[in-house]
């Protein structure tokens, strides 16, 4: 479990195919800031651009760790990046940690695409196209995780006919300077693909409402 508060940024230094690249996954090596791995052990969970991954090896001297990405995870995410890419990192939530963002599972629900990214005054406006399957979970002032960052939806426009996303919606969020400077979101460009995770509360509310019995019991 995570909170969407980025604890550091890493850089992908190597990408290795695991077996046949069409049916197997990849192994990524990520370089970290100094001391980032001091409290990380083998088997620990770290979110990479919002996707929960397991640490499979550690090299504290070189400040690097590796993770293995399955073929399914590659298909359901942006692939997390290529050598040289900067990615957002978040260590798993501890029981005594502050919940500074919102509850994040690290399970990517869909892929969005940047349609606009520009500075407006002291902040930056980011607009993202989201697939139809996620549109019903987005709400004004609701939470959304974008490449692992907990953010607030400021505006939503439903789009009935998007050839490449089969409908869906465009939503906008504002990024403060701290977020732009301390996460990988500062390097976004129009067309960049992003990992999206909807709010867990919205997911469970939709499930409960959708499973309500059709016959209402009467009290005698």
For each residue, the residues with C-beta under 8 A, 3 or more apart:
1: 92 93 103 104 105 106
2: 47 52 90 92 93 104 105 106 148
3: 90 93 97 98 99 100 101 102 103 104 150
4: 90 101 102 104 143 145 148 149 150 151
5: 90 100 101 150
6: 9 88 89 90 148 149 182 183
7: 36 89 90 91
8: 32 33 36 89
9: 6 33 86 87 88 89 182 183 184
10: 30 31 32 33 36 48 86 87 89
11: 30 31 84 85 86 87
12: 15 28 29 30 31 80 81 82 83 84 85 87
13: 29 30 31 64 83
14: 27 28 29 83
15: 12 26 27 28 29 82 83
16: 26 27 28 29
17: 20 21 24 26 27
18: 24 25 26 27 68
19: 23 24
20: 17 23 24
21: 17 24 26
22:
23: 19 20 71
24: 17 18 19 20 21 71
25: 18 68 69 70 71 73 74
26: 15 16 17 18 21 68 69 74 79
27: 14 15 16 17 18 56 66 67 68 69
28: 12 14 15 16 48 66 67 68 69 80 81
29: 12 13 14 15 16 64 65 66
30: 10 11 12 13 48 64 65 66 67 87 89
31: 10 11 12 13 62 63 64
32: 8 10 36 37 63 64 65 89
33: 8 9 10 36 63
34: 63
35: 38
36: 7 8 10 32 33 40 63 89
37: 32 40 58 60 63 65
38: 35 60
39: 91
40: 36 37 44 46 55 58 65 91
41: 44 55 58
42: 55 56 57 58
43: 54 55
44: 40 41 54 55 91 92
45: 52 53 54 55 91 92 106
46: 40 52 53 55 65 67 89 90 91 92
47: 2 50 51 52 53 88 89 90 92 104 106 148
48: 10 28 30 51 53 67 80 87 88 89 148
49: 77 78 80 81 87 88 147 148 184 195
50: 47 88 104 106 108 145 146 147 148 149 195 196 197
51: 47 48 69 73 77 80 106 107 108 148 195
52: 2 45 46 47 92 105 106 107
53: 45 46 47 48 67 68 69 73
54: 43 44 45 67 68
55: 40 41 42 43 44 45 46 58 65 66 67
56: 27 42 65 66 67 68
57: 42 65 66
58: 37 40 41 42 55 64 65
59: 62 63 64 65
60: 37 38 63
61:
62: 31 59
63: 31 32 33 34 36 37 59 60
64: 13 29 30 31 32 58 59
65: 29 30 32 37 40 46 55 56 57 58 59
66: 27 28 29 30 55 56 57
67: 27 28 30 46 48 53 54 55 56
68: 18 25 26 27 28 53 54 56
69: 25 26 27 28 51 53 73 74 77 79 80
70: 25 73 74
71: 23 24 25 74 75
72: 75 76
73: 25 51 53 69 70 76 77
74: 25 26 69 70 71 77 79
75: 71 72
76: 72 73 108
77: 49 51 69 73 74 80 108 111 195
78: 49 81 111 193 194 195
79: 26 69 74 82
80: 12 28 48 49 51 69 77 85 87
81: 12 28 49 78 85 86 87
82: 12 15 79 85
83: 12 13 14 15
84: 11 12
85: 11 12 80 81 82
86: 9 10 11 81 184 187
87: 9 10 11 12 30 48 49 80 81 147 184
88: 6 9 47 48 49 50 147 148 149 183 184 185
89: 6 7 8 9 10 30 32 36 46 47 48 148
90: 2 3 4 5 6 7 46 47 148
91: 7 39 40 44 45 46
92: 1 2 44 45 46 47 52
93: 1 2 3 97 99
94: 97
95:
96:
97: 3 93 94
98: 3
99: 3 93 102 103
100: 3 5 150
101: 3 4 5 104 143 150
102: 3 4 99 143 145 150 199 200
103: 1 3 99 200 201
104: 1 2 3 4 47 50 101 145 148 150 197 200
105: 1 2 52 197 200
106: 1 2 45 47 50 51 52 197
107: 51 52 197
108: 50 51 76 77 111 195 196 197
109: 133 134 137 196 197 198
110: 130 131 133 134 196
111: 77 78 108 131 193 194 195 196
112: 128 129 130 131 146 193 194 196
113: 128 129 165 191 192 193 194
114: 117 126 127 128 188 189 190 191 192 193 194
115: 127 128 129 170 190
116: 125 126 127 172 190
117: 114 124 125 126 127 188 189 190
118: 124 125
119: 123 124 125
120: 123 124 125 174
121:
122: 176 177
123: 119 120 174 175 176 177
124: 117 118 119 120 174 175 180
125: 116 117 118 119 120 172 173 174 175
126: 114 116 117 146 172 173 174 175 185 188
127: 114 115 116 117 170 171 172
128: 112 113 114 115 146 170 171 172 173 194 196
129: 112 113 115 159 162 165 168 169 170
130: 110 112 134 135 138 165 168 169 170 171 196
131: 110 111 112 134 135 165 166 167 168
132: 135 165 166 167 168 169
133: 109 110
134: 109 110 130 131 137 138 168 196 198
135: 130 131 132 138 158 167 168 169
136: 206
137: 109 134 142 198 199 202 203 206
138: 130 134 135 142 144 153 156 169 171 198
139: 142 153 156 202
140: 153 154 155 156
141: 152 153 154
142: 137 138 139 152 153 199 202
143: 4 101 102 150 151 152 153 199
144: 138 151 152 153 171 173 196 197 198 199
145: 4 50 102 104 148 149 150 151 195 196 197 198
146: 50 112 126 128 149 151 173 185 194 195 196
147: 49 50 87 88 183 184 185 194 195
148: 2 4 6 47 48 49 50 51 88 89 90 104 145 195
149: 4 6 50 88 145 146 179 183 185
150: 3 4 5 100 101 102 104 143 145
151: 4 143 144 145 146 173 175 179
152: 141 142 143 144 173 174
153: 138 139 140 141 142 143 144 156 171 172 173
154: 140 141 171 172 173 174
155: 140 171 172
156: 138 139 140 153 169 170 171 172
157: 169 170 171
158: 135 168 169
159: 129 162 165 167 168 169 170
160: 167
161: 167
162: 129 159 165 166 167 168
163: 166
164:
165: 113 129 130 131 132 159 162 168
166: 131 132 162 163
167: 131 132 135 159 160 161 162
168: 129 130 131 132 134 135 158 159 162 165
169: 129 130 132 135 138 156 157 158 159
170: 115 127 128 129 130 156 157 159
171: 127 128 130 138 144 153 154 155 156 157
172: 116 125 126 127 128 153 154 155 156
173: 125 126 128 144 146 151 152 153 154
174: 120 123 124 125 126 152 154
175: 123 124 125 126 151 179 180 185
176: 122 123 179 180
177: 122 123 180 181
178: 181 182
179: 149 151 175 176 182 183 185 186
180: 124 175 176 177 183 185 186
181: 177 178 186
182: 6 9 178 179
183: 6 9 88 147 149 179 180 186
184: 9 49 86 87 88 147 187
185: 88 126 146 147 149 175 179 180 188
186: 179 180 181 183
187: 86 184
188: 114 117 126 185 192 194
189: 114 117 192
190: 114 115 116 117
191: 113 114
192: 113 114 188 189
193: 78 111 112 113 114
194: 78 111 112 113 114 128 146 147 188
195: 49 50 51 77 78 108 111 145 146 147 148
196: 50 108 109 110 111 112 128 130 134 144 145 146
197: 50 104 105 106 107 108 109 144 145
198: 109 134 137 138 144 145 202 203
199: 102 137 142 143 144 202 203
200: 102 103 104 105 203 204
201: 103 204 205
202: 137 139 142 198 199 205 206
203: 137 198 199 200 206 207
204: 200 201 207 208
205: 201 202 208 209
206: 136 137 202 203 209 210
207: 203 204 210 211
208: 204 205 211 212
209: 205 206 212
210: 206 207
211: 207 208
212: 208 209
213: 216
214:
215:
216: 213
217:
218:
219:
220:
